[in-house]
């Protein structure tokens, strides 16, 4: 029997999937991603971000 996900769990899963899709799209097109790092907005390539996350 599968456990039913709460609304919060469903939202979290949807957000993770959306981020995964955006990173993949940026990787394919070569556009940098804008992320928040050390109190500043930083532009980083999707490939570099994926390597950092391991």
N, C-alpha and C positions, 0 to 999 in steps of 0.2 A: 504494500500500500504506500503510495506517494504522499509525502507531507505537502499540505497546501501552503503556498507562500503567502506571507502577509503583504499588504499593500506596500510597505516600506521595502521588503525584499524584492518585490517585483520592480519597483522604481529603481533600486540599486542595480539590478540586473540589466534593465533597459539603459541606464546611464553608462554602464560598463560597455555594453554593446555599441552604443552610439559613439563613445570615445574611440573604441577599437576601429570602427568604420572610418572615422575622421582621420585617424593616424594613418590608416592604410591608404586612404585617398590622397593624402598629402605625400606619402611615400611614392605613390605611383606617378604623381604629377611633378614631384621635385620641389613643391612649395614648402617653406619653413612653417613650423608650428610656433605659436606664441604661447609661452608658459610663464607662470609666476615663479620666480626663483630668487631667494634672498631679498625679498621686498621689492623686486624690480621685474618688469616684463622683459623676457629674453626670447629671442627668435632662435630656434634650433631645428635642425633637419630631423625628419621623422626617423631616418635611419640611425642617426646618432642617439636619439631618444630611446629607440628600441634596444640599442646596444647597452645603454645605461641601465635600463630596466631588467636586462638579462633574460 
